[in-house]
Amino acid sequence: MMTSPRLLLAVVSVLAPCSAALAHDFILWPRPGHLPAPGEVRLELWVGDHLAFEEQRGFQVERADRFDRVDASGAHDLLAGRVDADPPFATVALDHPGGHTLVLDRPAVSIELPADRFEHYLEHERLAGVVRERARRDESQRPGRERYTRHIKTFVQVGDRFDSAGCRAMGQPLEVVPLIDPARLAEGQVMEVELRRDGRALADHPLEAMTLVEGRPRSTHMRTDARGRARLRLDNEGEWLLRSVNMRRCEQNCDEVDWESRWAAYTFHVGARGSHEPTRCSERRSARPRR
């Protein structure tokens, strides 16, 4: 059963009083996270810091470059005909058994932060390479000028038809790609993922996992290996978030920015212990939208 984001806000605000200085996460939160039979899922877009949700957003046409539902047959565009609306973000019909990934890419935003806040943000996200590069360029005391995009997805399993749809890469500019079928994840199993930017594995890069343990948020920090992969033991039932930030020096249209970053957030549900046997993914195709 999912825990209220408002409860999470109260808990995390005690654990992380300095979070206001950090960048916000955007995550898709499906309710429910698992459907026993075909039906509708209420898709919520929450904004906050590390599961400390502060605000729920409605749908904004100008803030969505891509909104798809991806199943075993491919990617299905959910943008067509959609208009601005109050929360929840969307209600999506999942009308057949199997795996469904809901994918949201948001357009670029440019920001400028004072030097101390930008350095704190880089340290918090474990972007040591950017810290070193700013120091090498004698920029550590200069404001951070950044252009960022967000690449968000969530997986929902419907019924007991296991079709490996959740193994598909979505082709997002920064993406956490499952190497274990998310439809069969259960407490006590090991999840393996590959972190990709522009379709290529990101080696030795930070990746963070978050979940609730006895009602309290817990964060696990990892780094990908030489193949861009990381393994995580799923030691409790419920909702999980995998997130990462990748930042590089700006190379094109850089009049107002020095850095470009991609943010990835992937949420999925973990079932009860012993409910399923894990299955390694073999499907490596990318799912692109039908326009």
ZAVEX-350102 format. One line per field, with one value per residue (C-alpha): y, x, z; residue number from 1. Coordinates in pm, 1 decimal, always signed. Example, Ala and Ser with C-alpha at 12.3 -4.5 7.8 and 13.67 -1.06 7.14 Angstrom:
BEGIN
y -450.0, -106.0
x +1230.0, +1367.0
z +780.0, +714.0
i 1, 2
This chain:
BEGIN
y +0.0, +346.0, +600.6, +954.3, +1201.2, +1449.6, +1209.5, +1179.4, +1556.9, +1571.7, +1297.5, +1419.2, +1781.4, +1664.6, +1455.0, +1707.4, +2066.9, +2203.2, +2056.2, +2397.2, +2485.1, +2188.6, +2123.7, +1963.0, +1615.3, +1552.8, +1201.2, +1021.0, +843.3, +594.1, +511.7, +220.7, +104.3, -240.0, -326.5, -678.1, -640.6, -388.3, -49.5, +310.7, +444.3, +793.6, +939.0, +1207.0, +1436.1, +1532.3, +1793.8, +1794.4, +1688.8, +1320.2, +1196.6, +1507.3, +1608.7, +1973.0, +2014.9, +1814.6, +1945.3, +1925.0, +1875.5, +2167.7, +2130.7, +2355.5, +2151.3, +1817.4, +1729.7, +1364.9, +1175.4, +809.1, +481.5, +196.4, -166.5, -483.7, -349.6, -27.8, +336.5, +511.5, +891.0, +1041.0, +1405.7, +1435.5, +1639.0, +1693.8, +2038.2, +2207.9, +2060.3, +2069.0, +1775.8, +1486.6, +1492.4, +1238.9, +939.8, +665.9, +357.4, +38.9, -179.8, -505.8, -725.0, -687.1, -423.9, -52.7, +222.1, +581.2, +820.7, +1198.2, +1421.1, +1789.6, +2075.1, +2259.2, +2520.2, +2760.6, +2876.6, +3068.2, +2994.9, +3181.9, +3017.6, +2872.3, +2718.8, +2578.4, +2419.6, +2271.6, +2132.9, +1971.0, +1815.7, +1689.3, +1520.6, +1378.9, +1553.2, +1571.7, +1598.4, +1920.6, +2060.0, +1987.0, +2134.8, +2457.3, +2479.3, +2419.0, +2700.9, +2928.6, +2935.3, +2802.7, +3149.2, +3229.3, +3168.8, +2838.3, +2886.4, +2565.5, +2437.2, +2119.5, +1872.9, +1609.0, +1254.5, +1076.2, +736.4, +490.5, +123.7, -35.3, -407.7, -514.4, -866.3, -1169.6, -1157.6, -1116.0, -987.3, -822.5, -484.3, -324.1, -429.6, -186.1, +117.8, +427.9, +617.2, +907.7, +1134.8, +1016.1, +688.6, +417.0, +98.3, -220.2, -535.5, -733.2, -740.2, -488.2, -680.4, -961.3, -764.5, -881.4, -801.3, -961.8, -974.8, -787.6, -524.9, -452.0, -146.6, +32.1, +411.2, +559.0, +904.0, +940.6, +562.8, +503.2, +351.4, +594.3, +433.0, +535.2, +766.5, +834.5, +668.4, +695.6, +462.1, +577.1, +399.9, +394.8, +161.8, +148.1, +478.3, +660.3, +749.6, +581.4, +663.4, +431.9, +586.1, +380.7, +429.4, +248.6, +6.5, +10.3, -107.8, +161.1, -88.8, -101.1, -362.5, -299.2, -535.6, -457.1, -517.7, -402.4, -414.3, -99.4, +189.5, +260.7, +554.2, +540.8, +881.1, +1031.3, +1363.3, +1395.6, +1733.6, +1832.7, +2150.2, +2323.5, +2287.3, +2443.6, +2758.8, +2848.5, +3229.5, +3219.4, +2887.9, +2706.1, +2362.5, +2123.6, +1859.6, +1570.8, +1442.8, +1089.3, +952.8, +599.4, +468.3, +109.7, -121.4, -412.0, -697.0, -910.8, -1150.0, -1473.1, -1346.7, -1388.6, -1525.3, -1263.7, -1269.0, -1115.4, -886.2, -993.1, -724.1, -441.4, -246.9, +117.3, +224.2, +544.0, +718.5, +674.0, +1022.1
x +0.0, +136.9, +214.7, +80.9, +334.1, +218.8, +330.3, +665.7, +702.1, +658.1, +916.5, +1185.1, +1163.7, +1294.0, +1573.2, +1690.3, +1644.4, +1876.3, +1673.0, +1529.5, +1870.3, +1868.1, +1705.4, +1363.2, +1278.7, +978.9, +835.5, +535.6, +341.1, +78.4, -219.4, -236.2, +117.2, -12.9, -350.5, -487.8, -703.2, -741.3, -867.1, -764.6, -458.0, -445.1, -109.5, +22.2, +318.3, +481.0, +750.4, +984.3, +1320.0, +1404.6, +1049.0, +967.8, +679.2, +576.4, +336.0, +129.0, +123.3, -151.7, -101.0, +55.2, +75.9, +381.9, +565.9, +543.9, +760.5, +657.6, +388.0, +352.6, +212.6, +442.6, +331.1, +435.6, +297.4, +498.8, +464.1, +125.8, +108.0, -93.6, -32.4, -275.9, -582.9, -471.8, -524.6, -409.4, -578.9, -564.2, -411.8, -393.1, -158.4, -363.1, -595.3, -480.1, -673.8, -466.2, -710.8, -522.2, -300.8, +75.8, +337.2, +281.0, +544.0, +425.0, +686.9, +715.9, +988.8, +980.9, +1136.8, +1453.6, +1464.6, +1753.5, +1845.8, +2122.0, +2221.9, +2463.0, +2805.4, +2761.1, +2421.9, +2544.4, +2849.6, +2629.0, +2393.4, +2684.9, +2821.6, +2478.3, +2431.1, +2785.6, +2890.1, +3256.1, +3373.8, +3179.0, +3316.8, +3669.9, +3604.9, +3468.2, +3777.3, +4006.9, +3834.9, +3851.4, +3470.7, +3405.7, +3311.1, +3096.6, +2718.9, +2611.9, +2433.8, +2255.6, +2003.4, +1826.4, +1566.6, +1370.5, +1307.4, +1052.1, +887.5, +692.4, +603.5, +265.0, +194.0, -162.5, -265.1, -39.1, +49.1, +427.1, +520.9, +860.6, +720.4, +889.6, +1229.2, +1212.2, +1436.0, +1225.2, +1492.6, +1502.8, +1812.1, +1892.3, +1733.4, +1745.8, +1693.0, +1585.8, +1788.4, +1548.9, +1181.6, +1006.8, +679.8, +821.0, +1008.4, +954.4, +1099.2, +1438.3, +1533.9, +1817.2, +1734.1, +1992.5, +1976.1, +2182.1, +2212.5, +2221.0, +2268.1, +2172.6, +2157.4, +2509.2, +2593.8, +2726.0, +3014.8, +3120.3, +2822.9, +2611.1, +2271.7, +2040.7, +1764.5, +1492.9, +1212.0, +1027.9, +1135.2, +887.3, +743.5, +1075.8, +1252.9, +1585.0, +1838.7, +2100.0, +2380.5, +2554.0, +2788.6, +2755.3, +3031.2, +3243.7, +2939.9, +2712.8, +2530.4, +2432.4, +2271.8, +2038.5, +1880.0, +1510.5, +1476.0, +1117.8, +781.6, +629.7, +727.9, +1085.0, +1248.9, +1572.1, +1712.9, +2024.1, +2158.5, +2415.7, +2575.4, +2810.1, +2965.8, +2728.8, +2835.0, +2550.7, +2338.5, +2532.6, +2495.6, +2320.9, +2437.3, +2762.4, +2624.8, +2359.1, +2206.3, +1966.0, +1755.3, +1614.1, +1352.5, +1206.9, +943.3, +821.5, +638.4, +797.3, +567.6, +556.6, +838.9, +811.8, +530.3, +729.7, +1057.3, +1286.9, +1337.2, +1634.3, +1548.2, +1640.9, +1447.0, +1682.4, +1476.5, +1392.5, +1030.1, +964.5, +628.5, +382.1, +298.8
z +0.0, -90.1, +175.9, +145.6, +1.8, +266.7, +538.7, +364.9, +367.6, +742.6, +800.3, +562.8, +673.6, +1010.0, +860.3, +599.6, +718.0, +448.0, +158.9, +65.7, -76.3, -312.1, -646.9, -656.5, -780.9, -1006.4, -991.2, -1133.5, -861.5, -988.1, -769.7, -742.0, -824.9, -922.4, -1076.8, -1019.6, -1333.2, -1618.1, -1507.0, -1455.1, -1277.1, -1130.5, -1223.5, -987.9, -1058.3, -728.8, -670.4, -373.1, -239.2, -205.1, -138.8, +67.8, -155.3, -137.5, -426.2, -672.6, -1029.9, -1285.7, -1656.6, -1846.6, -2223.3, -2254.7, -1988.1, -2169.7, -2469.2, -2451.5, -2261.7, -2360.3, -2240.2, -2342.6, -2342.1, -2524.9, -2854.2, -2844.4, -2743.3, -2750.4, -2749.2, -2461.6, -2555.7, -2844.8, -2750.9, -2392.1, -2236.4, -1916.3, -1610.3, -1232.8, -1039.3, -1068.1, -1365.2, -1563.4, -1537.2, -1773.1, -1878.2, -1865.5, -2051.5, -2083.4, -1862.4, -1879.7, -1813.1, -1875.5, -1849.1, -1836.2, -1972.1, -1934.5, -2081.8, -1987.5, -2189.8, -2097.3, -1821.5, -1757.3, -1408.3, -1234.8, -874.4, -645.4, -627.1, -277.4, -354.9, -684.9, -521.1, -246.7, -511.1, -698.0, -379.1, -277.9, -616.0, -594.6, -915.6, -814.7, -1173.5, -1224.0, -897.0, -1017.4, -1361.0, -1211.1, -990.7, -1290.0, -1477.4, -1171.4, -1160.9, -807.7, -684.7, -986.5, -1012.8, -1162.4, -1494.6, -1589.5, -1843.1, -1735.3, -1860.4, -1670.1, -1788.6, -1571.5, -1590.3, -1378.9, -1423.6, -1348.8, -1377.8, -1459.5, -1358.0, -1388.3, -1755.3, -1770.0, -2114.6, -2045.6, -2149.8, -1849.8, -1983.9, -2274.0, -2283.6, -2342.2, -2536.3, -2291.5, -2293.2, -1939.4, -1834.0, -1571.9, -1775.8, -1589.1, -1644.2, -1421.6, -1525.9, -1294.0, -1327.5, -1110.7, -845.4, -488.9, -150.3, -92.5, -459.7, -628.9, -890.6, -1159.7, -1385.4, -1647.8, -1650.0, -2000.9, -2146.3, -2513.0, -2538.5, -2405.6, -2069.5, -1805.6, -1618.6, -1266.8, -1221.7, -910.2, -878.7, -580.1, -460.3, -221.9, -39.7, +292.2, +572.1, +861.6, +747.5, +727.2, +401.4, +337.7, +70.1, -78.3, -282.2, -550.3, -843.3, -1171.7, -1270.8, -1586.3, -1787.6, -1645.2, -1423.6, -1058.3, -831.6, -540.5, -288.6, -252.6, +118.0, +164.4, -10.1, -159.1, -381.2, -489.3, -666.4, -865.5, -958.1, -1112.9, -1241.8, -1518.8, -1591.4, -1873.3, -2003.1, -2243.7, -2609.3, -2812.0, -2769.4, -2456.0, -2443.9, -2103.9, -1957.1, -1882.7, -1793.3, -1921.6, -1699.1, -1741.6, -1451.9, -1450.8, -1209.7, -1224.7, -984.0, -953.5, -714.8, -525.8, -427.5, -116.7, -42.4, -240.2, -465.5, -788.7, -917.2, -1073.1, -1448.5, -1625.0, -1915.1, -2265.6, -2455.3, -2551.9, -2806.6, -2745.8, -2739.9, -2933.2, -2960.9, -3246.3, -3374.7
i 1, 2, 3, 4, 5, 6, 7, 8, 9, 10, 11, 12, 13, 14, 15, 16, 17, 18, 19, 20, 21, 22, 23, 24, 25, 26, 27, 28, 29, 30, 31, 32, 33, 34, 35, 36, 37, 38, 39, 40, 41, 42, 43, 44, 45, 46, 47, 48, 49, 50, 51, 52, 53, 54, 55, 56, 57, 58, 59, 60, 61, 62, 63, 64, 65, 66, 67, 68, 69, 70, 71, 72, 73, 74, 75, 76, 77, 78, 79, 80, 81, 82, 83, 84, 85, 86, 87, 88, 89, 90, 91, 92, 93, 94, 95, 96, 97, 98, 99, 100, 101, 102, 103, 104, 105, 106, 107, 108, 109, 110, 111, 112, 113, 114, 115, 116, 117, 118, 119, 120, 121, 122, 123, 124, 125, 126, 127, 128, 129, 130, 131, 132, 133, 134, 135, 136, 137, 138, 139, 140, 141, 142, 143, 144, 145, 146, 147, 148, 149, 150, 151, 152, 153, 154, 155, 156, 157, 158, 159, 160, 161, 162, 163, 164, 165, 166, 167, 168, 169, 170, 171, 172, 173, 174, 175, 176, 177, 178, 179, 180, 181, 182, 183, 184, 185, 186, 187, 188, 189, 190, 191, 192, 193, 194, 195, 196, 197, 198, 199, 200, 201, 202, 203, 204, 205, 206, 207, 208, 209, 210, 211, 212, 213, 214, 215, 216, 217, 218, 219, 220, 221, 222, 223, 224, 225, 226, 227, 228, 229, 230, 231, 232, 233, 234, 235, 236, 237, 238, 239, 240, 241, 242, 243, 244, 245, 246, 247, 248, 249, 250, 251, 252, 253, 254, 255, 256, 257, 258, 259, 260, 261, 262, 263, 264, 265, 266, 267, 268, 269, 270, 271, 272, 273, 274, 275, 276, 277, 278, 279, 280, 281, 282, 283, 284, 285, 286, 287, 288, 289, 290, 291
